[in-house]
Amino acid sequence: MSALKIEQGTSKHSAYDLRSNYADVNERHTLAVVVENEPGVLARVVGLFSGRGYNIESLTVAEIDHQGHRSRITIVTSGTPQIIEQIKAQLGRIVVVHDVHDLTVEGPSVERELALFKVTGEGEKRVEALRLADIFRANVVDSTLKSFTFEITGTPEKIDAFADLMRPLGLQEVARTGVAALARGPL
């Protein structure tokens, strides 16, 4: 015990603990990156993430301007606010990158994902799978006597909820496209 009657290591305001209260909070961010549509660009962007140990939760890429040779990469990642800022800054430094937008911070956005689910089952499980698919507005895109393939679009949370309900009914395979996102409203 010290002369000030403070036990060692009990003070929350130690000079040796200068970390911000928010430093350890992981946030999920959706980044929209407009890049040149040329070979190797995706490898450079993904290399930035893997080289620094950042995780990519979802990745979609598609050409958005054929004449301008531009593509849009939508990346869902997570990290502390400092890491997210570092990712955005490092993406902006890549020569072939035209724009980096953090849709999570810039205002409301619309996120959608497409998924295919193969569910096998007979009898009551088959009926229950069809009932749940109707509730989630999933479409049956293939059917056999022992299985269904459902197509569902929605937010990643909706896709996860549908998967959780289909597991006990015979979920066999899942294929997901990854998140596609746009900012809401006018530019």
N, C-alpha and C positions, 0 to 999 in steps of 0.2 A: 504494500500500500504506500502511495506517495504522500508527501506532505499536504497535498491538496485533497486527500481522501478520495482519489479517483483510482480505481483498480486499473492496472495495466491492461491495455487492449480493450477497454470498455467504452471509450469515448467514440461517438459517431463522427466527431469533427476533428479527427486526427489530421495533422499536417502531412502525414504520409499516405493518406487516402484521398487523392485529388481527383479521382474519377467522377464524372458527372453521374447523377442519379439515373440518367437516361442512356448511359453508354452501353448497357447490357441488354437493352430492349430490342429484340429483333422485329423488324417490320417487313411486310410483304409489299413489294412495289412492282408495278407493271410499266415497263419501259418500251417506248416505240422509237425505233432507230431507223432513219431513212439513209440508205447506203447506195453506192454505185452497184449496179447489177453486173458484176464481173467475177470471173473465177477467183477463188481464194478469199473472198471477203468474209463469208461466213466462218471460215477457218480462223481468220484473224480475230473476229469478234469472240468466238468461242474460246480461242487461245488466250485471250485476255482474262476470261473468267477462270479457266483451268490453271493458268500460270500463277494466278494470285490466290487460288483456293476458294473462289467464290462459287456458290451453287446456283445452277439454273434449274428452276422448278418446271418451267414450261418454255418452249421455244417454237415459234412459227415464223416462216419466211415465205414471202410471195412477191412477185413482180407487181409494182403498182403503176409504173409509167414505162410502157414499152419504148416509146420514142426517146424519152429522156434517160433510158437505161437505169432506172432506179427500182430498188426493192425496199420492202419494209420488213424489218425484223421486230417481232414482238417478243419480249423477254420478260418472264416473271421470275423475280429473284427475291431473296430476303437477306436482311442483315441489319446492323445498327444504322442509325441515320448517317453516321460518319462514313461507313462503308458504302452506303447507297450513293452518297455524294461523290465518293472516290470513284465508284464505278462509272457514274455519269461523266465525270471529268475525263477519265481515261478513255471512255468510248469517244468523246468529243475530239480527242487528240489523234484518233486514227484518221489518216488522210482521206480515205474513201467514205467516211461518215459525213453526211450533210446535216442532219438534225438528230438531236436526242431529246425526247420528251418523256418526262416522268408523269404518266397519266394519273397516278395515285395522288400526286401533289397538285397538279395543275387544275383540278376541278373534277366535276362529275364525268364519268366515262361509262361506256357500255362494254361489258366483257361477255364473250360467248365462247363455248367450246362444243365440239361435236364428239360423240363417243358411240362406239358400237359394242354391244354386250351380247355374248352367246350364253344362253341359259338352257340347260338340259333338265328335263323332268317329265314326270307322267302324273296323270290323275289330278289330285287337288293342288299339287304344287304348280302344275301347268296353268290351271285356272287362276291361281293366286298371282302368278307372274304376269298374266295378261291383265288382270284387274289393276295391279300396281302400275303397269306400263300405261294404262289408260289414265290413271291419276296423274302421272308425271308427263303425260302427252308424248310418250315415246311411240315410235312407229315400228311395226313389225316389218322388216325388210327381207326376211327369209324365214321359212318355216319348214320343218320336217316333222315326222311323227314323234320324234323324241327331243326336238330342240326348237328354240326360237332365236333369231338374231334381231335385237332391238336397236334402233337408231334414236338417239336423244340429243337435243341441243339445249344449252342453258349455261348458267354460271357454273364455275368449277364446284361450288358447294352443292348445287342441285345434282350434278353428275356423281359426286361422292355419296350423297344421300341415296340415290338410286342404286348405286353399287352395294351399299350397306344392306339395303333391303333385298337385293337379288342374291346375295351370298348364300343365305340358308335355303333358297329355292333352287339352287343348282347352277350358280354362276360359274362358267368355265373359262371364258376369255374376255378380255377388255382391250379395246384399241381406242386411244384418245388422240385428238388432233393437237391439243395444246390451245392456249388462250389466244383469241383474236380480239383486239380491243380498239375502240375509237373514242376520242373525247366527245362529249355531248355538246350540242348546240353549234352555232356558227364558229368559224375559225376565230 
